[in-house]
Amino acid sequence: MKFLLNMNVPRSLGIKLMQNGYEYRHVGDIGMFRSDDINIVQIAKENREIIITHDLDYGNILAFSGDSSPSVIIFRLRNSNPDNLFYRMITEWDEIENHLLKGAIIIIEDSTLRIRDLPI
């Protein structure tokens, strides 16, 4: 599984993912730090990557696109420390993995997990 980290997500989360066998790229490392969200969605789709972000706009873009990819994980947590992001993601992994593979918007909040399968 491959991930594309948005600008608002620390690279250190990507390093934790890589240490656990996943691939990642950060938009800042591939010259997309000023790209709009729609371009980032397109790049993730072309490369079969799952977007990780804090930005709710990605959920809106995907919900209205009619597409089943790319999947997106949206973190809405008070504690956005990379260790906490990774912990929450891995804690929910059994619940979200198949949805991510098929296409989904996953929102991880402090006390809630929301899953919306694509297309909506």
GUDOKE-318533 format. One record per atom (N, C-alpha, C): x, y, z; residue in one letter; atom name; residue number from 0. Coordinates in nm, 2 decimals. Example, Ala and Ser with C-alpha at 12.3 -4.5 7.8 and 13.67 -1.06 7.14 Angstrom:
LUMDREN        x        y        z   zake   lumvo   zafi
LUMDREN     1.32    -0.57     0.78      a       N      0
LUMDREN     1.23    -0.45     0.78      a      CA      0
LUMDREN     1.32    -0.33     0.78      a       C      0
LUMDREN     1.28    -0.22     0.71      s       N      1
LUMDREN     1.37    -0.11     0.71      s      CA      1
LUMDREN     1.29     0.00     0.79      s       C      1
//
This chain:
LUMDREN        x        y        z   zake   lumvo   zafi
LUMDREN     0.08    -0.12     0.00      m       N      0
LUMDREN     0.00     0.00     0.00      m      CA      0
LUMDREN     0.09     0.12     0.00      m       C      0
LUMDREN     0.05     0.22    -0.08      k       N      1
LUMDREN     0.13     0.35    -0.09      k      CA      1
LUMDREN     0.05     0.47    -0.05      k       C      1
LUMDREN     0.12     0.56     0.02      f       N      2
LUMDREN     0.05     0.68     0.07      f      CA      2
LUMDREN     0.11     0.81     0.01      f       C      2
LUMDREN     0.03     0.91    -0.01      l       N      3
LUMDREN     0.07     1.04    -0.05      l      CA      3
LUMDREN     0.03     1.13     0.07      l       C      3
LUMDREN     0.13     1.19     0.14      l       N      4
LUMDREN     0.10     1.28     0.25      l      CA      4
LUMDREN     0.09     1.42     0.20      l       C      4
LUMDREN    -0.02     1.48     0.24      n       N      5
LUMDREN    -0.04     1.62     0.21      n      CA      5
LUMDREN     0.05     1.71     0.28      n       C      5
LUMDREN     0.06     1.84     0.24      m       N      6
LUMDREN     0.15     1.93     0.30      m      CA      6
LUMDREN     0.13     1.95     0.45      m       C      6
LUMDREN     0.01     1.93     0.50      n       N      7
LUMDREN    -0.02     1.96     0.64      n      CA      7
LUMDREN     0.00     1.83     0.73      n       C      7
LUMDREN     0.06     1.73     0.67      v       N      8
LUMDREN     0.10     1.61     0.74      v      CA      8
LUMDREN     0.25     1.60     0.76      v       C      8
LUMDREN     0.30     1.57     0.88      p       N      9
LUMDREN     0.45     1.57     0.89      p      CA      9
LUMDREN     0.51     1.45     0.82      p       C      9
LUMDREN     0.63     1.48     0.76      r       N     10
LUMDREN     0.70     1.37     0.70      r      CA     10
LUMDREN     0.74     1.26     0.79      r       C     10
LUMDREN     0.75     1.29     0.92      s       N     11
LUMDREN     0.78     1.18     1.02      s      CA     11
LUMDREN     0.67     1.07     1.02      s       C     11
LUMDREN     0.55     1.11     0.99      l       N     12
LUMDREN     0.45     1.00     0.98      l      CA     12
LUMDREN     0.48     0.91     0.87      l       C     12
LUMDREN     0.53     0.96     0.76      g       N     13
LUMDREN     0.57     0.88     0.64      g      CA     13
LUMDREN     0.68     0.79     0.68      g       C     13
LUMDREN     0.77     0.84     0.76      i       N     14
LUMDREN     0.89     0.75     0.80      i      CA     14
LUMDREN     0.84     0.64     0.88      i       C     14
LUMDREN     0.74     0.66     0.97      k       N     15
LUMDREN     0.68     0.56     1.05      k      CA     15
LUMDREN     0.61     0.45     0.97      k       C     15
LUMDREN     0.54     0.50     0.86      l       N     16
LUMDREN     0.48     0.41     0.77      l      CA     16
LUMDREN     0.58     0.32     0.70      l       C     16
LUMDREN     0.69     0.39     0.65      m       N     17
LUMDREN     0.79     0.32     0.58      m      CA     17
LUMDREN     0.86     0.21     0.67      m       C     17
LUMDREN     0.88     0.24     0.79      q       N     18
LUMDREN     0.94     0.15     0.89      q      CA     18
LUMDREN     0.85     0.03     0.91      q       C     18
LUMDREN     0.72     0.04     0.88      n       N     19
LUMDREN     0.63    -0.07     0.89      n      CA     19
LUMDREN     0.59    -0.13     0.76      n       C     19
LUMDREN     0.67    -0.11     0.66      g       N     20
LUMDREN     0.65    -0.18     0.53      g      CA     20
LUMDREN     0.57    -0.11     0.43      g       C     20
LUMDREN     0.53     0.01     0.45      y       N     21
LUMDREN     0.45     0.09     0.35      y      CA     21
LUMDREN     0.53     0.19     0.28      y       C     21
LUMDREN     0.49     0.22     0.16      e       N     22
LUMDREN     0.56     0.32     0.08      e      CA     22
LUMDREN     0.49     0.46     0.10      e       C     22
LUMDREN     0.56     0.57     0.09      y       N     23
LUMDREN     0.50     0.70     0.10      y      CA     23
LUMDREN     0.58     0.80     0.02      y       C     23
LUMDREN     0.51     0.90    -0.02      r       N     24
LUMDREN     0.57     1.03    -0.07      r      CA     24
LUMDREN     0.50     1.14     0.00      r       C     24
LUMDREN     0.58     1.25     0.01      h       N     25
LUMDREN     0.52     1.37     0.07      h      CA     25
LUMDREN     0.51     1.47    -0.04      h       C     25
LUMDREN     0.40     1.55    -0.06      v       N     26
LUMDREN     0.38     1.64    -0.17      v      CA     26
LUMDREN     0.49     1.74    -0.17      v       C     26
LUMDREN     0.55     1.78    -0.06      g       N     27
LUMDREN     0.65     1.88    -0.06      g      CA     27
LUMDREN     0.78     1.82    -0.12      g       C     27
LUMDREN     0.80     1.69    -0.12      d       N     28
LUMDREN     0.92     1.63    -0.17      d      CA     28
LUMDREN     0.91     1.60    -0.32      d       C     28
LUMDREN     0.80     1.61    -0.38      i       N     29
LUMDREN     0.78     1.58    -0.52      i      CA     29
LUMDREN     0.74     1.71    -0.60      i       C     29
LUMDREN     0.77     1.83    -0.54      g       N     30
LUMDREN     0.74     1.95    -0.61      g      CA     30
LUMDREN     0.60     1.99    -0.62      g       C     30
LUMDREN     0.51     1.94    -0.53      m       N     31
LUMDREN     0.37     1.97    -0.54      m      CA     31
LUMDREN     0.32     2.06    -0.42      m       C     31
LUMDREN     0.42     2.12    -0.35      f       N     32
LUMDREN     0.38     2.20    -0.23      f      CA     32
LUMDREN     0.28     2.31    -0.25      f       C     32
LUMDREN     0.27     2.36    -0.38      r       N     33
LUMDREN     0.18     2.46    -0.41      r      CA     33
LUMDREN     0.07     2.41    -0.50      r       C     33
LUMDREN     0.06     2.29    -0.52      s       N     34
LUMDREN    -0.05     2.23    -0.61      s      CA     34
LUMDREN    -0.18     2.24    -0.54      s       C     34
LUMDREN    -0.29     2.25    -0.62      d       N     35
LUMDREN    -0.42     2.26    -0.56      d      CA     35
LUMDREN    -0.47     2.11    -0.53      d       C     35
LUMDREN    -0.57     2.10    -0.45      d       N     36
LUMDREN    -0.61     1.97    -0.40      d      CA     36
LUMDREN    -0.66     1.88    -0.52      d       C     36
LUMDREN    -0.72     1.93    -0.62      i       N     37
LUMDREN    -0.76     1.85    -0.74      i      CA     37
LUMDREN    -0.64     1.79    -0.81      i       C     37
LUMDREN    -0.53     1.86    -0.82      n       N     38
LUMDREN    -0.41     1.80    -0.88      n      CA     38
LUMDREN    -0.35     1.69    -0.80      n       C     38
LUMDREN    -0.36     1.71    -0.67      i       N     39
LUMDREN    -0.30     1.61    -0.58      i      CA     39
LUMDREN    -0.39     1.49    -0.58      i       C     39
LUMDREN    -0.52     1.50    -0.59      v       N     40
LUMDREN    -0.61     1.39    -0.61      v      CA     40
LUMDREN    -0.57     1.31    -0.74      v       C     40
LUMDREN    -0.55     1.38    -0.84      q       N     41
LUMDREN    -0.52     1.32    -0.97      q      CA     41
LUMDREN    -0.39     1.24    -0.97      q       C     41
LUMDREN    -0.29     1.30    -0.91      i       N     42
LUMDREN    -0.16     1.24    -0.89      i      CA     42
LUMDREN    -0.17     1.11    -0.81      i       C     42
LUMDREN    -0.24     1.12    -0.70      a       N     43
LUMDREN    -0.26     1.00    -0.61      a      CA     43
LUMDREN    -0.34     0.89    -0.69      a       C     43
LUMDREN    -0.44     0.93    -0.76      k       N     44
LUMDREN    -0.51     0.83    -0.84      k      CA     44
LUMDREN    -0.42     0.76    -0.94      k       C     44
LUMDREN    -0.34     0.84    -1.02      e       N     45
LUMDREN    -0.25     0.79    -1.12      e      CA     45
LUMDREN    -0.15     0.69    -1.06      e       C     45
LUMDREN    -0.11     0.72    -0.94      n       N     46
LUMDREN     0.00     0.64    -0.87      n      CA     46
LUMDREN    -0.06     0.54    -0.77      n       C     46
LUMDREN    -0.19     0.53    -0.77      r       N     47
LUMDREN    -0.26     0.43    -0.68      r      CA     47
LUMDREN    -0.21     0.45    -0.53      r       C     47
LUMDREN    -0.21     0.58    -0.49      e       N     48
LUMDREN    -0.17     0.62    -0.36      e      CA     48
LUMDREN    -0.30     0.66    -0.28      e       C     48
LUMDREN    -0.29     0.64    -0.15      i       N     49
LUMDREN    -0.39     0.68    -0.05      i      CA     49
LUMDREN    -0.34     0.82     0.00      i       C     49
LUMDREN    -0.43     0.92     0.00      i       N     50
LUMDREN    -0.39     1.05     0.05      i      CA     50
LUMDREN    -0.42     1.05     0.20      i       C     50
LUMDREN    -0.32     1.11     0.27      i       N     51
LUMDREN    -0.33     1.13     0.41      i      CA     51
LUMDREN    -0.33     1.28     0.44      i       C     51
LUMDREN    -0.43     1.34     0.51      t       N     52
LUMDREN    -0.44     1.48     0.52      t      CA     52
LUMDREN    -0.52     1.52     0.65      t       C     52
LUMDREN    -0.52     1.65     0.68      h       N     53
LUMDREN    -0.61     1.70     0.78      h      CA     53
LUMDREN    -0.72     1.78     0.71      h       C     53
LUMDREN    -0.72     1.80     0.58      d       N     54
LUMDREN    -0.80     1.89     0.50      d      CA     54
LUMDREN    -0.93     1.82     0.46      d       C     54
LUMDREN    -1.04     1.87     0.51      l       N     55
LUMDREN    -1.17     1.82     0.47      l      CA     55
LUMDREN    -1.21     1.83     0.32      l       C     55
LUMDREN    -1.14     1.93     0.26      d       N     56
LUMDREN    -1.17     1.95     0.11      d      CA     56
LUMDREN    -1.15     1.82     0.03      d       C     56
LUMDREN    -1.06     1.74     0.07      y       N     57
LUMDREN    -1.04     1.61    -0.01      y      CA     57
LUMDREN    -1.16     1.52    -0.01      y       C     57
LUMDREN    -1.23     1.52     0.11      g       N     58
LUMDREN    -1.35     1.44     0.12      g      CA     58
LUMDREN    -1.46     1.50     0.03      g       C     58
LUMDREN    -1.47     1.63     0.02      n       N     59
LUMDREN    -1.57     1.69    -0.07      n      CA     59
LUMDREN    -1.54     1.66    -0.21      n       C     59
LUMDREN    -1.41     1.68    -0.25      i       N     60
LUMDREN    -1.37     1.65    -0.39      i      CA     60
LUMDREN    -1.40     1.51    -0.43      i       C     60
LUMDREN    -1.37     1.42    -0.35      l       N     61
LUMDREN    -1.39     1.28    -0.38      l      CA     61
LUMDREN    -1.54     1.24    -0.38      l       C     61
LUMDREN    -1.61     1.30    -0.28      a       N     62
LUMDREN    -1.76     1.27    -0.27      a      CA     62
LUMDREN    -1.83     1.31    -0.40      a       C     62
LUMDREN    -1.79     1.42    -0.46      f       N     63
LUMDREN    -1.86     1.47    -0.57      f      CA     63
LUMDREN    -1.80     1.43    -0.71      f       C     63
LUMDREN    -1.69     1.36    -0.70      s       N     64
LUMDREN    -1.62     1.32    -0.82      s      CA     64
LUMDREN    -1.69     1.20    -0.89      s       C     64
LUMDREN    -1.76     1.12    -0.82      g       N     65
LUMDREN    -1.82     1.00    -0.88      g      CA     65
LUMDREN    -1.72     0.88    -0.89      g       C     65
LUMDREN    -1.59     0.91    -0.86      d       N     66
LUMDREN    -1.48     0.81    -0.87      d      CA     66
LUMDREN    -1.48     0.72    -0.75      d       C     66
LUMDREN    -1.41     0.60    -0.76      s       N     67
LUMDREN    -1.39     0.52    -0.65      s      CA     67
LUMDREN    -1.25     0.52    -0.60      s       C     67
LUMDREN    -1.17     0.61    -0.66      s       N     68
LUMDREN    -1.03     0.63    -0.61      s      CA     68
LUMDREN    -0.99     0.77    -0.64      s       C     68
LUMDREN    -0.89     0.82    -0.56      p       N     69
LUMDREN    -0.81     0.75    -0.46      p      CA     69
LUMDREN    -0.88     0.75    -0.33      p       C     69
LUMDREN    -0.84     0.67    -0.24      s       N     70
LUMDREN    -0.89     0.67    -0.10      s      CA     70
LUMDREN    -0.82     0.79    -0.03      s       C     70
LUMDREN    -0.88     0.83     0.08      v       N     71
LUMDREN    -0.82     0.94     0.16      v      CA     71
LUMDREN    -0.85     0.91     0.31      v       C     71
LUMDREN    -0.75     0.94     0.39      i       N     72
LUMDREN    -0.76     0.93     0.53      i      CA     72
LUMDREN    -0.75     1.08     0.58      i       C     72
LUMDREN    -0.85     1.12     0.65      i       N     73
LUMDREN    -0.86     1.26     0.70      i      CA     73
LUMDREN    -0.85     1.25     0.85      i       C     73
LUMDREN    -0.74     1.31     0.91      f       N     74
LUMDREN    -0.73     1.32     1.05      f      CA     74
LUMDREN    -0.79     1.44     1.10      f       C     74
LUMDREN    -0.88     1.43     1.20      r       N     75
LUMDREN    -0.94     1.54     1.27      r      CA     75
LUMDREN    -0.92     1.52     1.42      r       C     75
LUMDREN    -0.79     1.53     1.46      l       N     76
LUMDREN    -0.76     1.50     1.60      l      CA     76
LUMDREN    -0.70     1.63     1.67      l       C     76
LUMDREN    -0.73     1.64     1.80      r       N     77
LUMDREN    -0.67     1.75     1.88      r      CA     77
LUMDREN    -0.52     1.74     1.89      r       C     77
LUMDREN    -0.47     1.61     1.90      n       N     78
LUMDREN    -0.33     1.59     1.91      n      CA     78
LUMDREN    -0.28     1.54     1.78      n       C     78
LUMDREN    -0.21     1.63     1.70      s       N     79
LUMDREN    -0.17     1.59     1.57      s      CA     79
LUMDREN    -0.02     1.55     1.57      s       C     79
LUMDREN     0.03     1.51     1.68      n       N     80
LUMDREN     0.17     1.46     1.69      n      CA     80
LUMDREN     0.18     1.34     1.60      n       C     80
LUMDREN     0.29     1.33     1.52      p       N     81
LUMDREN     0.30     1.21     1.43      p      CA     81
LUMDREN     0.29     1.07     1.50      p       C     81
LUMDREN     0.34     1.06     1.62      d       N     82
LUMDREN     0.32     0.94     1.70      d      CA     82
LUMDREN     0.17     0.91     1.72      d       C     82
LUMDREN     0.10     1.01     1.75      n       N     83
LUMDREN    -0.05     0.99     1.78      n      CA     83
LUMDREN    -0.12     0.96     1.64      n       C     83
LUMDREN    -0.08     1.03     1.54      l       N     84
LUMDREN    -0.15     1.00     1.41      l      CA     84
LUMDREN    -0.12     0.85     1.37      l       C     84
LUMDREN     0.00     0.81     1.38      f       N     85
LUMDREN     0.04     0.67     1.35      f      CA     85
LUMDREN    -0.04     0.57     1.44      f       C     85
LUMDREN    -0.04     0.60     1.56      y       N     86
LUMDREN    -0.11     0.51     1.66      y      CA     86
LUMDREN    -0.25     0.50     1.62      y       C     86
LUMDREN    -0.32     0.61     1.60      r       N     87
LUMDREN    -0.46     0.60     1.57      r      CA     87
LUMDREN    -0.49     0.53     1.43      r       C     87
LUMDREN    -0.40     0.55     1.34      m       N     88
LUMDREN    -0.42     0.48     1.21      m      CA     88
LUMDREN    -0.40     0.33     1.23      m       C     88
LUMDREN    -0.30     0.29     1.30      i       N     89
LUMDREN    -0.27     0.15     1.31      i      CA     89
LUMDREN    -0.38     0.08     1.40      i       C     89
LUMDREN    -0.43     0.16     1.50      t       N     90
LUMDREN    -0.53     0.11     1.59      t      CA     90
LUMDREN    -0.66     0.07     1.51      t       C     90
LUMDREN    -0.69     0.15     1.41      e       N     91
LUMDREN    -0.81     0.14     1.33      e      CA     91
LUMDREN    -0.78     0.05     1.21      e       C     91
LUMDREN    -0.66     0.00     1.19      w       N     92
LUMDREN    -0.62    -0.06     1.06      w      CA     92
LUMDREN    -0.71    -0.18     1.02      w       C     92
LUMDREN    -0.74    -0.27     1.11      d       N     93
LUMDREN    -0.83    -0.38     1.08      d      CA     93
LUMDREN    -0.96    -0.34     1.03      d       C     93
LUMDREN    -1.01    -0.23     1.07      e       N     94
LUMDREN    -1.14    -0.18     1.03      e      CA     94
LUMDREN    -1.14    -0.10     0.90      e       C     94
LUMDREN    -1.03    -0.04     0.87      i       N     95
LUMDREN    -1.02     0.05     0.75      i      CA     95
LUMDREN    -0.95    -0.01     0.63      i       C     95
LUMDREN    -0.86    -0.11     0.65      e       N     96
LUMDREN    -0.78    -0.16     0.54      e      CA     96
LUMDREN    -0.86    -0.20     0.41      e       C     96
LUMDREN    -0.96    -0.28     0.42      n       N     97
LUMDREN    -1.03    -0.32     0.30      n      CA     97
LUMDREN    -1.10    -0.21     0.24      n       C     97
LUMDREN    -1.15    -0.11     0.32      h       N     98
LUMDREN    -1.22     0.00     0.26      h      CA     98
LUMDREN    -1.12     0.09     0.18      h       C     98
LUMDREN    -1.00     0.10     0.23      l       N     99
LUMDREN    -0.90     0.18     0.16      l      CA     99
LUMDREN    -0.86     0.12     0.03      l       C     99
LUMDREN    -0.86    -0.02     0.03      l       N    100
LUMDREN    -0.82    -0.09    -0.10      l      CA    100
LUMDREN    -0.93    -0.07    -0.20      l       C    100
LUMDREN    -1.05    -0.07    -0.16      k       N    101
LUMDREN    -1.17    -0.06    -0.26      k      CA    101
LUMDREN    -1.20     0.09    -0.29      k       C    101
LUMDREN    -1.16     0.18    -0.21      g       N    102
LUMDREN    -1.19     0.32    -0.23      g      CA    102
LUMDREN    -1.28     0.38    -0.12      g       C    102
LUMDREN    -1.23     0.47    -0.04      a       N    103
LUMDREN    -1.31     0.52     0.07      a      CA    103
LUMDREN    -1.26     0.65     0.12      a       C    103
LUMDREN    -1.34     0.72     0.19      i       N    104
LUMDREN    -1.31     0.84     0.26      i      CA    104
LUMDREN    -1.31     0.80     0.41      i       C    104
LUMDREN    -1.20     0.80     0.48      i       N    105
LUMDREN    -1.19     0.76     0.62      i      CA    105
LUMDREN    -1.16     0.89     0.70      i       C    105
LUMDREN    -1.24     0.91     0.80      i       N    106
LUMDREN    -1.22     1.03     0.88      i      CA    106
LUMDREN    -1.20     0.97     1.02      i       C    106
LUMDREN    -1.08     1.00     1.08      i       N    107
LUMDREN    -1.04     0.96     1.21      i      CA    107
LUMDREN    -1.04     1.08     1.30      i       C    107
LUMDREN    -1.14     1.07     1.40      e       N    108
LUMDREN    -1.15     1.18     1.49      e      CA    108
LUMDREN    -1.11     1.13     1.63      e       C    108
LUMDREN    -1.12     1.22     1.73      d       N    109
LUMDREN    -1.07     1.18     1.86      d      CA    109
LUMDREN    -1.15     1.06     1.92      d       C    109
LUMDREN    -1.28     1.06     1.90      s       N    110
LUMDREN    -1.36     0.95     1.96      s      CA    110
LUMDREN    -1.45     0.88     1.85      s       C    110
LUMDREN    -1.42     0.91     1.72      t       N    111
LUMDREN    -1.51     0.85     1.62      t      CA    111
LUMDREN    -1.43     0.81     1.50      t       C    111
LUMDREN    -1.47     0.71     1.43      l       N    112
LUMDREN    -1.42     0.67     1.30      l      CA    112
LUMDREN    -1.53     0.67     1.21      l       C    112
LUMDREN    -1.52     0.74     1.10      r       N    113
LUMDREN    -1.62     0.74     1.00      r      CA    113
LUMDREN    -1.57     0.69     0.87      r       C    113
LUMDREN    -1.64     0.60     0.80      i       N    114
LUMDREN    -1.60     0.54     0.68      i      CA    114
LUMDREN    -1.71     0.56     0.57      i       C    114
LUMDREN    -1.67     0.62     0.46      r       N    115
LUMDREN    -1.77     0.64     0.35      r      CA    115
LUMDREN    -1.71     0.58     0.23      r       C    115
LUMDREN    -1.77     0.47     0.18      d       N    116
LUMDREN    -1.71     0.40     0.06      d      CA    116
LUMDREN    -1.74     0.48    -0.06      d       C    116
LUMDREN    -1.65     0.48    -0.15      l       N    117
LUMDREN    -1.66     0.55    -0.28      l      CA    117
LUMDREN    -1.71     0.45    -0.39      l       C    117
LUMDREN    -1.78     0.50    -0.49      p       N    118
LUMDREN    -1.83     0.63    -0.50      p      CA    118
LUMDREN    -1.95     0.66    -0.42      p       C    118
LUMDREN    -1.97     0.78    -0.39      i       N    119
LUMDREN    -2.08     0.82    -0.30      i      CA    119
LUMDREN    -2.19     0.86    -0.39      i       C    119
//
